[in-house]
Structure formats: structure tokens, C-alpha cells
Amino acid sequence: MAAFHEWRNDVKYFWYQIELLRKLWPGHLKDLAGEIKDLVDYLSDDHDLALLRKRALSEAKNEKNEKDGHAYEALLALIDKRRAELETQACFLGQRIYAETPSAFSSRVHEYWRARRAEEKNNPIAAS
């Protein structure tokens, strides 16, 4: 749980950064921002379910009624199933988003920056 929570925080920061840079190449970076946002959503949902599971487990331990105990077991099974799905989706999407090395990604964004600056110098009205 802790690893996915930390990853969620890092991905959120990355999403904020890409949102700030979207004007450099609006179409491409908008698509990337959308995929990063999807990853944030998967990781956030997983985190919420982890907290729900912890609470349900705590409640189940205090439960004296066998019938309610089975309901908690069913709930925990559903939570675990959904978390496994979300974590799988997050890992596959994360592999695509982070396929490029950090230095290659940085170089690419730097080139977007240079191209945008050149566009603004040559035609400030078109670049806005």
C-alpha cells in the first residue's frame, strides 16, 4: 500500500508539472496529461479502497454476529479484487507513461520549449 501511495503522490506532482507545460505542444501534452490524470485516478481509487479495507477489517474484528462477519468477508474480497484490477491498470499505464528515460523526456520537453520560443519570436500572435 505504501509504495502505491508514494507513487500516487509522485504522479500527481508530474501531472501538475505537465499541466503547466501544456502550451509548449498543446495536443501532445494534453494527451499525456490526460493519461497521467487517469493514472492518478487509478492510484487514488486504490488508496481509498486500501483505507476502506483497513476500516472494514477493524470493524470485522469487533463484530460478534457471524452473519455480519460473512458480510465483512465478502466486502473485503470485493475490495481486494477491485484493488488488484486498479493496480494492474496502473502498472500497465505507468509503463507506457514512464517508458522514456528521464533524460530523454527532459530533452524532448526542452526541444518543445525551444520550438515554442522560436515560434513566439517569429509570430507572437500565432503563438498565443
CNS distance restraints for C-alpha pairs under 8 A (distance, minus, plus):
assign (resid   1 and name CA) (resid   5 and name CA) 6.16 0.50 0.50
assign (resid   1 and name CA) (resid  47 and name CA) 7.35 0.50 0.50
assign (resid   1 and name CA) (resid  50 and name CA) 7.05 0.50 0.50
assign (resid   2 and name CA) (resid   6 and name CA) 6.13 0.50 0.50
assign (resid   3 and name CA) (resid   7 and name CA) 6.10 0.50 0.50
assign (resid   4 and name CA) (resid   8 and name CA) 5.99 0.50 0.50
assign (resid   4 and name CA) (resid  43 and name CA) 6.68 0.50 0.50
assign (resid   4 and name CA) (resid  47 and name CA) 7.60 0.50 0.50
assign (resid   5 and name CA) (resid   9 and name CA) 6.46 0.50 0.50
assign (resid   5 and name CA) (resid  43 and name CA) 7.18 0.50 0.50
assign (resid   5 and name CA) (resid  44 and name CA) 7.95 0.50 0.50
assign (resid   5 and name CA) (resid  47 and name CA) 6.39 0.50 0.50
assign (resid   6 and name CA) (resid  10 and name CA) 6.38 0.50 0.50
assign (resid   7 and name CA) (resid  11 and name CA) 6.07 0.50 0.50
assign (resid   7 and name CA) (resid  43 and name CA) 7.92 0.50 0.50
assign (resid   8 and name CA) (resid  12 and name CA) 6.15 0.50 0.50
assign (resid   8 and name CA) (resid  40 and name CA) 6.01 0.50 0.50
assign (resid   8 and name CA) (resid  43 and name CA) 5.50 0.50 0.50
assign (resid   8 and name CA) (resid  44 and name CA) 6.77 0.50 0.50
assign (resid   9 and name CA) (resid  13 and name CA) 6.43 0.50 0.50
assign (resid  10 and name CA) (resid  14 and name CA) 6.28 0.50 0.50
assign (resid  11 and name CA) (resid  15 and name CA) 6.09 0.50 0.50
assign (resid  11 and name CA) (resid  36 and name CA) 6.98 0.50 0.50
assign (resid  11 and name CA) (resid  39 and name CA) 7.48 0.50 0.50
assign (resid  11 and name CA) (resid  40 and name CA) 6.24 0.50 0.50
assign (resid  12 and name CA) (resid  16 and name CA) 6.29 0.50 0.50
assign (resid  12 and name CA) (resid  36 and name CA) 7.96 0.50 0.50
assign (resid  12 and name CA) (resid  37 and name CA) 7.73 0.50 0.50
assign (resid  12 and name CA) (resid  40 and name CA) 6.13 0.50 0.50
assign (resid  13 and name CA) (resid  17 and name CA) 6.27 0.50 0.50
assign (resid  14 and name CA) (resid  18 and name CA) 6.23 0.50 0.50
assign (resid  14 and name CA) (resid  36 and name CA) 7.82 0.50 0.50
assign (resid  15 and name CA) (resid  19 and name CA) 6.14 0.50 0.50
assign (resid  15 and name CA) (resid  33 and name CA) 5.99 0.50 0.50
assign (resid  15 and name CA) (resid  36 and name CA) 5.84 0.50 0.50
assign (resid  15 and name CA) (resid  37 and name CA) 6.52 0.50 0.50
assign (resid  16 and name CA) (resid  20 and name CA) 6.43 0.50 0.50
assign (resid  17 and name CA) (resid  21 and name CA) 6.50 0.50 0.50
assign (resid  18 and name CA) (resid  22 and name CA) 6.05 0.50 0.50
assign (resid  18 and name CA) (resid  29 and name CA) 6.85 0.50 0.50
assign (resid  18 and name CA) (resid  32 and name CA) 7.86 0.50 0.50
assign (resid  18 and name CA) (resid  33 and name CA) 6.08 0.50 0.50
assign (resid  19 and name CA) (resid  29 and name CA) 7.89 0.50 0.50
assign (resid  19 and name CA) (resid  30 and name CA) 7.73 0.50 0.50
assign (resid  19 and name CA) (resid  33 and name CA) 6.45 0.50 0.50
assign (resid  21 and name CA) (resid  29 and name CA) 7.58 0.50 0.50
assign (resid  22 and name CA) (resid  26 and name CA) 5.05 0.50 0.50
assign (resid  22 and name CA) (resid  29 and name CA) 5.22 0.50 0.50
assign (resid  22 and name CA) (resid  30 and name CA) 6.16 0.50 0.50
assign (resid  24 and name CA) (resid  29 and name CA) 7.83 0.50 0.50
assign (resid  24 and name CA) (resid 112 and name CA) 5.62 0.50 0.50
assign (resid  24 and name CA) (resid 113 and name CA) 5.86 0.50 0.50
assign (resid  24 and name CA) (resid 115 and name CA) 7.97 0.50 0.50
assign (resid  24 and name CA) (resid 116 and name CA) 5.68 0.50 0.50
assign (resid  25 and name CA) (resid  29 and name CA) 5.90 0.50 0.50
assign (resid  25 and name CA) (resid 112 and name CA) 6.48 0.50 0.50
assign (resid  25 and name CA) (resid 116 and name CA) 7.76 0.50 0.50
assign (resid  26 and name CA) (resid  30 and name CA) 5.60 0.50 0.50
assign (resid  27 and name CA) (resid  31 and name CA) 6.37 0.50 0.50
assign (resid  28 and name CA) (resid  32 and name CA) 6.31 0.50 0.50
assign (resid  29 and name CA) (resid  33 and name CA) 5.87 0.50 0.50
assign (resid  30 and name CA) (resid  34 and name CA) 6.16 0.50 0.50
assign (resid  31 and name CA) (resid  35 and name CA) 6.36 0.50 0.50
assign (resid  32 and name CA) (resid  36 and name CA) 6.15 0.50 0.50
assign (resid  32 and name CA) (resid  97 and name CA) 7.66 0.50 0.50
assign (resid  33 and name CA) (resid  37 and name CA) 6.03 0.50 0.50
assign (resid  34 and name CA) (resid  38 and name CA) 6.25 0.50 0.50
assign (resid  35 and name CA) (resid  39 and name CA) 6.32 0.50 0.50
assign (resid  35 and name CA) (resid  93 and name CA) 7.67 0.50 0.50
assign (resid  35 and name CA) (resid  97 and name CA) 7.53 0.50 0.50
assign (resid  36 and name CA) (resid  40 and name CA) 6.21 0.50 0.50
assign (resid  36 and name CA) (resid  97 and name CA) 7.25 0.50 0.50
assign (resid  37 and name CA) (resid  41 and name CA) 6.17 0.50 0.50
assign (resid  38 and name CA) (resid  42 and name CA) 6.29 0.50 0.50
assign (resid  39 and name CA) (resid  43 and name CA) 6.20 0.50 0.50
assign (resid  39 and name CA) (resid  90 and name CA) 5.71 0.50 0.50
assign (resid  39 and name CA) (resid  93 and name CA) 6.67 0.50 0.50
assign (resid  39 and name CA) (resid  94 and name CA) 6.96 0.50 0.50
assign (resid  40 and name CA) (resid  44 and name CA) 5.91 0.50 0.50
assign (resid  41 and name CA) (resid  45 and name CA) 5.99 0.50 0.50
assign (resid  42 and name CA) (resid  46 and name CA) 6.17 0.50 0.50
assign (resid  42 and name CA) (resid  86 and name CA) 5.59 0.50 0.50
assign (resid  42 and name CA) (resid  87 and name CA) 7.28 0.50 0.50
assign (resid  42 and name CA) (resid  89 and name CA) 7.32 0.50 0.50
assign (resid  42 and name CA) (resid  90 and name CA) 5.92 0.50 0.50
assign (resid  43 and name CA) (resid  47 and name CA) 6.13 0.50 0.50
assign (resid  43 and name CA) (resid  86 and name CA) 7.24 0.50 0.50
assign (resid  43 and name CA) (resid  87 and name CA) 7.28 0.50 0.50
assign (resid  43 and name CA) (resid  90 and name CA) 6.72 0.50 0.50
assign (resid  44 and name CA) (resid  48 and name CA) 6.16 0.50 0.50
assign (resid  45 and name CA) (resid  49 and name CA) 6.17 0.50 0.50
assign (resid  45 and name CA) (resid  86 and name CA) 7.60 0.50 0.50
assign (resid  46 and name CA) (resid  50 and name CA) 6.13 0.50 0.50
assign (resid  46 and name CA) (resid  83 and name CA) 5.47 0.50 0.50
assign (resid  46 and name CA) (resid  86 and name CA) 6.25 0.50 0.50
assign (resid  46 and name CA) (resid  87 and name CA) 7.07 0.50 0.50
assign (resid  47 and name CA) (resid  51 and name CA) 6.37 0.50 0.50
assign (resid  48 and name CA) (resid  52 and name CA) 6.22 0.50 0.50
assign (resid  49 and name CA) (resid  53 and name CA) 5.94 0.50 0.50
assign (resid  49 and name CA) (resid  79 and name CA) 6.36 0.50 0.50
assign (resid  49 and name CA) (resid  83 and name CA) 6.89 0.50 0.50
assign (resid  50 and name CA) (resid  54 and name CA) 6.24 0.50 0.50
assign (resid  50 and name CA) (resid  79 and name CA) 7.97 0.50 0.50
assign (resid  50 and name CA) (resid  83 and name CA) 7.81 0.50 0.50
assign (resid  51 and name CA) (resid  55 and name CA) 6.30 0.50 0.50
assign (resid  52 and name CA) (resid  56 and name CA) 6.03 0.50 0.50
assign (resid  53 and name CA) (resid  57 and name CA) 5.94 0.50 0.50
assign (resid  53 and name CA) (resid  76 and name CA) 6.24 0.50 0.50
assign (resid  53 and name CA) (resid  79 and name CA) 6.67 0.50 0.50
assign (resid  54 and name CA) (resid  58 and name CA) 6.23 0.50 0.50
assign (resid  55 and name CA) (resid  59 and name CA) 6.22 0.50 0.50
assign (resid  56 and name CA) (resid  60 and name CA) 5.96 0.50 0.50
assign (resid  56 and name CA) (resid  72 and name CA) 6.67 0.50 0.50
assign (resid  56 and name CA) (resid  75 and name CA) 7.88 0.50 0.50
assign (resid  56 and name CA) (resid  76 and name CA) 7.25 0.50 0.50
assign (resid  57 and name CA) (resid  61 and name CA) 6.29 0.50 0.50
assign (resid  57 and name CA) (resid  72 and name CA) 7.49 0.50 0.50
assign (resid  57 and name CA) (resid  76 and name CA) 7.54 0.50 0.50
assign (resid  58 and name CA) (resid  62 and name CA) 6.72 0.50 0.50
assign (resid  59 and name CA) (resid  63 and name CA) 6.29 0.50 0.50
assign (resid  60 and name CA) (resid  68 and name CA) 7.91 0.50 0.50
assign (resid  60 and name CA) (resid  69 and name CA) 5.95 0.50 0.50
assign (resid  60 and name CA) (resid  72 and name CA) 5.89 0.50 0.50
assign (resid  60 and name CA) (resid  73 and name CA) 7.98 0.50 0.50
assign (resid  63 and name CA) (resid  68 and name CA) 6.97 0.50 0.50
assign (resid  63 and name CA) (resid  69 and name CA) 6.31 0.50 0.50
assign (resid  64 and name CA) (resid  68 and name CA) 7.95 0.50 0.50
assign (resid  64 and name CA) (resid  69 and name CA) 7.51 0.50 0.50
assign (resid  65 and name CA) (resid  69 and name CA) 6.22 0.50 0.50
assign (resid  66 and name CA) (resid  70 and name CA) 6.40 0.50 0.50
assign (resid  67 and name CA) (resid  71 and name CA) 6.58 0.50 0.50
assign (resid  68 and name CA) (resid  72 and name CA) 6.32 0.50 0.50
assign (resid  69 and name CA) (resid  73 and name CA) 6.29 0.50 0.50
assign (resid  70 and name CA) (resid  74 and name CA) 6.20 0.50 0.50
assign (resid  71 and name CA) (resid  75 and name CA) 6.17 0.50 0.50
assign (resid  72 and name CA) (resid  76 and name CA) 6.05 0.50 0.50
assign (resid  73 and name CA) (resid  77 and name CA) 6.18 0.50 0.50
assign (resid  74 and name CA) (resid  78 and name CA) 6.26 0.50 0.50
assign (resid  75 and name CA) (resid  79 and name CA) 6.15 0.50 0.50
assign (resid  76 and name CA) (resid  80 and name CA) 6.06 0.50 0.50
assign (resid  77 and name CA) (resid  81 and name CA) 6.13 0.50 0.50
assign (resid  78 and name CA) (resid  82 and name CA) 6.19 0.50 0.50
assign (resid  79 and name CA) (resid  83 and name CA) 6.03 0.50 0.50
assign (resid  80 and name CA) (resid  84 and name CA) 6.14 0.50 0.50
assign (resid  81 and name CA) (resid  85 and name CA) 6.42 0.50 0.50
assign (resid  82 and name CA) (resid  86 and name CA) 6.17 0.50 0.50
assign (resid  83 and name CA) (resid  87 and name CA) 5.97 0.50 0.50
assign (resid  84 and name CA) (resid  88 and name CA) 6.10 0.50 0.50
assign (resid  85 and name CA) (resid  89 and name CA) 6.21 0.50 0.50
assign (resid  86 and name CA) (resid  90 and name CA) 5.99 0.50 0.50
assign (resid  87 and name CA) (resid  91 and name CA) 6.07 0.50 0.50
assign (resid  88 and name CA) (resid  92 and name CA) 6.32 0.50 0.50
assign (resid  89 and name CA) (resid  93 and name CA) 6.11 0.50 0.50
assign (resid  90 and name CA) (resid  94 and name CA) 5.76 0.50 0.50
assign (resid  91 and name CA) (resid  95 and name CA) 6.09 0.50 0.50
assign (resid  92 and name CA) (resid  96 and name CA) 6.65 0.50 0.50
assign (resid  93 and name CA) (resid  97 and name CA) 6.23 0.50 0.50
assign (resid  94 and name CA) (resid  98 and name CA) 5.83 0.50 0.50
assign (resid  95 and name CA) (resid  99 and name CA) 5.57 0.50 0.50
assign (resid 100 and name CA) (resid 104 and name CA) 6.22 0.50 0.50
assign (resid 100 and name CA) (resid 105 and name CA) 6.03 0.50 0.50
assign (resid 101 and name CA) (resid 105 and name CA) 6.16 0.50 0.50
assign (resid 102 and name CA) (resid 106 and name CA) 6.00 0.50 0.50
assign (resid 103 and name CA) (resid 107 and name CA) 6.09 0.50 0.50
assign (resid 104 and name CA) (resid 108 and name CA) 6.15 0.50 0.50
assign (resid 105 and name CA) (resid 109 and name CA) 6.23 0.50 0.50
assign (resid 106 and name CA) (resid 110 and name CA) 6.06 0.50 0.50
assign (resid 107 and name CA) (resid 111 and name CA) 6.26 0.50 0.50
assign (resid 108 and name CA) (resid 112 and name CA) 6.38 0.50 0.50
assign (resid 109 and name CA) (resid 113 and name CA) 6.20 0.50 0.50
assign (resid 110 and name CA) (resid 114 and name CA) 6.25 0.50 0.50
assign (resid 111 and name CA) (resid 115 and name CA) 6.04 0.50 0.50
assign (resid 112 and name CA) (resid 116 and name CA) 6.05 0.50 0.50
assign (resid 113 and name CA) (resid 117 and name CA) 6.14 0.50 0.50
assign (resid 114 and name CA) (resid 118 and name CA) 6.18 0.50 0.50
assign (resid 115 and name CA) (resid 119 and name CA) 6.15 0.50 0.50
assign (resid 116 and name CA) (resid 120 and name CA) 6.17 0.50 0.50
assign (resid 116 and name CA) (resid 127 and name CA) 7.45 0.50 0.50
assign (resid 117 and name CA) (resid 121 and name CA) 6.27 0.50 0.50
assign (resid 118 and name CA) (resid 122 and name CA) 6.25 0.50 0.50
assign (resid 119 and name CA) (resid 123 and name CA) 5.83 0.50 0.50
assign (resid 119 and name CA) (resid 124 and name CA) 7.07 0.50 0.50
assign (resid 119 and name CA) (resid 126 and name CA) 7.95 0.50 0.50
assign (resid 119 and name CA) (resid 127 and name CA) 6.07 0.50 0.50
assign (resid 120 and name CA) (resid 124 and name CA) 4.37 0.50 0.50
assign (resid 120 and name CA) (resid 125 and name CA) 7.63 0.50 0.50
assign (resid 120 and name CA) (resid 126 and name CA) 7.56 0.50 0.50
assign (resid 120 and name CA) (resid 127 and name CA) 5.17 0.50 0.50
assign (resid 120 and name CA) (resid 128 and name CA) 7.67 0.50 0.50
assign (resid 123 and name CA) (resid 127 and name CA) 6.30 0.50 0.50
assign (resid 124 and name CA) (resid 128 and name CA) 6.49 0.50 0.50
